[in-house]
Amino acid sequence: MHPVASTTQTTNTTATSSLKAFEDKIKTQIAEAKANLAQIDAKAKQKRSAAETATINRLNTAKQDIDRRLQDLKTTHASHVARAKSDIATDVAKLKASIKELGAKFLTATK
């Protein structure tokens, strides 16, 4: 095997492994966020206002967007992967914070 081909193959394997680890991490965080959102949604269904419904719908849409972008990451050009991963991680953090805030508001309102 030519030395350059071996290096390229090693680089591709490392990048694929890194991408898979990132994807697994994000999927775990999304699953947790989805479970939290579903729990809040179930508790709030009877008592929520139109604003809460709109917020929950917006958060569900944001989660779906992250899922789509995570799937698209597999076909993202290597030169854009770092930026895409950073953007996805930032959006996951925002989603989790928004869900936590919504849960706190709901729990405060129901006490």
C-alpha positions in Angstrom: 0.0 0.0 0.0 1.3 3.4 -0.8 2.1 5.5 2.3 -0.2 8.4 1.2 -3.1 6.0 0.8 -2.5 4.6 4.2 -2.4 8.0 5.8 -5.6 9.0 4.0 -7.3 5.8 5.1 -6.2 6.4 8.7 -7.5 10.0 8.5 -10.8 8.9 7.1 -11.2 6.2 9.7 -10.4 8.7 12.5 -12.8 11.3 11.1 -15.5 8.7 10.8 -14.9 7.5 14.3 -15.0 11.1 15.6 -18.1 11.9 13.7 -19.8 8.7 15.0 -18.9 9.6 18.6 -20.3 13.1 18.1 -23.4 11.8 16.6 -23.9 9.3 19.5 -23.4 12.1 22.0 -25.9 14.4 20.3 -28.5 11.6 19.9 -28.3 10.9 23.6 -28.7 14.6 24.5 -31.6 14.9 22.0 -33.3 11.8 23.4 -33.0 13.3 26.9 -34.4 16.6 25.8 -37.2 14.9 23.9 -38.1 12.9 27.1 -38.0 16.0 29.2 -40.2 17.9 26.7 -42.7 15.1 26.5 -42.9 14.9 30.3 -43.6 18.7 30.5 -46.0 18.5 27.6 -48.0 15.7 29.3 -48.2 17.6 32.6 -49.1 20.9 31.0 -51.6 19.6 28.5 -54.7 20.3 30.6 -53.6 23.7 32.0 -51.4 25.3 29.3 -52.0 28.5 27.6 -51.7 29.3 23.9 -48.2 30.7 24.6 -47.1 27.5 26.3 -48.5 25.5 23.4 -46.6 27.7 20.9 -43.4 27.3 23.0 -43.7 23.5 23.1 -44.3 23.4 19.3 -41.3 25.7 18.7 -39.1 23.4 20.9 -40.4 20.3 19.0 -39.5 22.0 15.7 -36.1 22.9 17.0 -35.5 19.3 18.0 -36.6 18.1 14.6 -34.2 20.6 13.0 -31.3 19.3 15.1 -32.2 15.7 14.1 -32.2 16.7 10.4 -28.9 18.6 10.7 -27.3 15.7 12.5 -28.4 13.4 9.7 -27.1 15.9 7.1 -23.7 15.9 9.0 -22.9 12.6 7.4 -22.8 14.2 3.9 -21.2 17.5 5.0 -17.9 18.3 3.3 -15.0 17.7 5.6 -14.0 21.3 5.6 -17.4 22.2 7.1 -17.8 19.4 9.7 -16.2 21.3 12.6 -18.4 24.3 12.1 -21.5 22.1 11.6 -20.7 20.2 14.8 -20.2 23.4 16.7 -23.5 24.8 15.5 -25.4 21.6 16.4 -23.8 21.4 19.8 -24.8 25.0 20.5 -28.3 24.5 19.3 -28.6 21.3 21.5 -27.5 23.4 24.5 -30.0 26.1 23.7 -32.8 23.5 23.4 -31.9 21.8 26.7 -31.8 25.2 28.4 -35.2 26.2 26.9 -36.8 22.9 28.0 -35.3 23.3 31.5 -36.7 26.9 31.7 -40.1 25.8 30.5 -40.2 23.0 33.0 -39.2 25.4 35.8 -41.9 27.8 34.8 -44.5 25.1 34.6 -43.5 23.7 38.0 -43.7 27.1 39.6 -47.1 27.8 38.0 -48.6 24.5 39.2 -47.5 25.0 42.9 
